[in-house]
């Protein structure tokens, strides 16, 4: 029957008491002597053999018989060492009988305490690791069990061995996860080590976790499928054949070890399912492991980022305060120190202290604020942070009407320009004097066209220019004689050389001169 009590209640209170006494070193050394002897298949040791075994494990200090006898008695009192008389030996003297009569050996409790001690030392010396090779080994052992169970003629001892290896790999995976998780938590908390070591260690851990997470899902599915294939043969059949392969002896006076064996196998198989293929279809623990690894990568990256930021930062708060103290000591005046304090801390003086009385010269600088006359403080200073009312910003002027007026005016000017150009257009080259009388608008446009033509260099005696939009072309030729043109307007008369003028719309290929027409007369209606 298994003990249903929880683990923390089954551990004897004095199991590791030998490690906490004043003689803990000698007690532990004697326990190690028994452990080393058990590995050499020496189940019991005499007093002299225990004494001789101490130097073999590295204890070189002299040990008196009384001290060793006290240690053996204390270990026997704690139930760690069994003591029995050897009646089969021959003793030559009474003294020899006294020293060789008793045989000492580890009890079951002592064996457990010694193994616990070794396990504790192993944990203290090791760092823990997440090894994908363990997952591969678990999948390999499951595959082997699948093949063995499928072969009726397979050796049951091989099944027992494969199952033991599988359980060993699972135990290694669980212990490695526990140890690595603890190490990871300590690593996340440990920021006080050397910066270079800190950064190198965490970067190496991130790389290690990244490699572990890679293909972890694939390995998990592989193991889960292997578990399913083995269970198709029957877990009970597996454990029964493993029991036959274990060939456990049934000793007289002791309980049959088979039920205990099967119970442990069932418990560990359930643990295997919890890790990779939960029976209730819940979340596999290996998925939690994956999440933990990915979360650890993020946490380590953040820790590295904080570490890098702290290194990039030019100073720490302590360094900032020291620099501020140096600046205070270097301030030339109290006013400069006050201004430095306000700038560094943001603790400026009250907003109304800058207000001066109506006649500042009437109050001396040494006058106490208690005796100084009052200064009017506007209520706006408290409500709006302003001592005076500030008028509202003027509204933006609506220019829609103005833009419309300007657009209409531009249209009228354009229409007038079109009309003026239409009146000034000539059927061909004509004398300037042909325009005779013009209204003021047409006269201004004509002068504008003549000015454009006169500013252009003459080519073969001809001056050609166009309006700004290129619509009209004016061609000006010098007068063939000395005649003058008299252009009359309402404001006066223009007298100019009687040029030959041609004003027309721009057309491709119109550069060729046309004969002078003398019948063109245009008189504007006054």
Helices and strands as residue ranges (DSSP letters): H 7-10, G 17-19, H 24-39, E 45-46, H 47-56, H 65-77, E 81-85, H 94-100, E 102-106, H 108-125, H 132-150, H 156-189, H 195-213, H 216-233, H 235-246, H 257-276, H 285-312, H 317-330, H 334-345, G 360-362, H 379-383, H 400-424, E 430-431, G 432-435, H 440-454, E 462-466, E 472-477, E 484-489, E 492-497, E 500-505
